[in-house]
Amino acid sequence: MGFKELVRPEVKDIKEYVPGKSIGEIAGKYGLDPDSIIKLGSNENPLGPSPRSVAAIKEKAGQVHLYPQADAIELRKAIGEYTGYPADNIVVSGNGMDGILDTIMRLFMSKGAESIIPIPTFSYYEIATLSNGGKPVFVERNSDYYIAPENILDKVNANTKMIFLCSPNNPSGNSIPEKDARKILESANAIVFIDEAYVEFASTSITSLVREYENLIVGRTFSKAFGLAGMRMGYAIMPEWIAGEYMKVMTPFSVDILSTAAGLAALSDKEHLKKSIKTVKQGRLQLLKGLETLCKVYSSHANFILADVSPKSSKEVSELLLKKGIIVRDCTSFRGAGKSLIRISVGLQEQNEIVIDAFREILC
Ligand SMILES: Cc1ncc(COP(=O)(O)O)c(C=O)c1O
């Protein structure tokens, strides 16, 4: 028997997470100057981090020989003020919202258990379900990427432990109406995880419902509106009873000293947050207007928009864009997304203009 046999059998069928492409990778592959590359494939903040975060990281750099606060209470309190909850309802992760998902799944998922996942959506829900021995049950969205609550509730059975709702959804950009979320929360004997990674760019949020429902977890991140994707920091708002269980299975000292400092500083910089949101809302409109005459585009509540380039394939179009030094996200690797969807992160005004011109050259 080889050592490979020691790996848990359920891991064999997992397809690795496909990340957006990096500047280094594309510069090397196409012989491009890294500074000329426009990176709009990973929904990052085009303004960068808050200068306050940068200063806070520098200030704390000399303290990294010390462990951080074990309960991250200062950060949890600050997040609590931002979201309107006491720290007892907040948990934080030093590996982004992905880390939150990992811990949640260790808490609820097991062999024979099921999670319901409306597709296309963020692929880590599937990976986290499978790696904890569970079975992902997929539900297809309609042609506008709306998902009726009945279609989700039809899939609920005695094995259902988790229901994932991404709002705004990655990659389609639409939000779940509150009444639909309530219907699911009230009708399913399962934990409902609502992923609000992009909520700052949307007009609605489900977060206030955590006060009403004992089975609701809302996941959030510092990677998008707060411009700290590289620090890998996520958090979640949940009923106190789930937070208590979560603390039992989370990794200790889960957020490091530099991330904590950067996060606290980002939360204090309301101006940077406001400017980031404004940049995205304006750029989103610019991209929609510029692209809608060239291909089908979907209106979005997030910091990206989805374009359907059929009859061309997303692979072909995104490769032509890469050659021009523009990184977008070919959605082929998203389960249920088909072969013609491209997700474009909103960039700075001049970057958006370059993207629109490149689409015109490729599609016309
Ligand atoms: C919907 C959604 N949820 C979660 C994440 C993970 O975020 P984080 O960087 O906090 O791990 C992403 C990342 O792009 C995302 O799109």
The ligand as an SDF file (V2000), in Angstrom:
LIG
                    3D

 16 16  0  0  0  0  0  0  0  0999 V2000
  -18.1850   35.3290   -2.8320 C   0  0  0  0  0  0  0  0  0  0  0  0
  -16.8520   35.2330   -2.1990 C   0  0  0  0  0  0  0  0  0  0  0  0
  -16.7810   34.7580   -0.9490 N   0  0  0  0  0  0  0  0  0  0  0  0
  -15.5940   34.6450   -0.3310 C   0  0  0  0  0  0  0  0  0  0  0  0
  -14.4340   34.9990   -0.9590 C   0  0  0  0  0  0  0  0  0  0  0  0
  -13.1540   34.7930   -0.2320 C   0  0  0  0  0  0  0  0  0  0  0  0
  -12.7400   35.9760    0.3040 O   0  0  0  0  0  0  0  0  0  0  0  0
  -11.4490   36.0680    1.2080 P   0  0  0  0  0  0  0  0  0  0  0  0
  -10.4420   36.8220    0.4220 O   0  0  0  0  0  0  0  0  0  0  0  0
  -11.9220   36.8030    2.4100 O   0  0  0  0  0  0  0  0  0  0  0  0
  -11.0180   34.6720    1.5400 O   0  0  0  0  0  0  0  0  0  0  0  0
  -14.4620   35.4910   -2.2600 C   0  0  0  0  0  0  0  0  0  0  0  0
  -13.2170   35.8420   -2.9370 C   0  0  0  0  0  0  0  0  0  0  0  0
  -13.1480   36.3170   -4.0170 O   0  0  0  0  0  0  0  0  0  0  0  0
  -15.7050   35.5990   -2.9020 C   0  0  0  0  0  0  0  0  0  0  0  0
  -15.8070   36.0220   -4.1480 O   0  0  0  0  0  0  0  0  0  0  0  0
  1  2  1  0
  2  3  1  0
  2 15  2  0
  3  4  2  0
  4  5  1  0
  5  6  1  0
  5 12  2  0
  6  7  1  0
  7  8  1  0
  8  9  2  0
  8 10  1  0
  8 11  1  0
 12 13  1  0
 12 15  1  0
 13 14  2  0
 15 16  1  0
M  END
$$$$
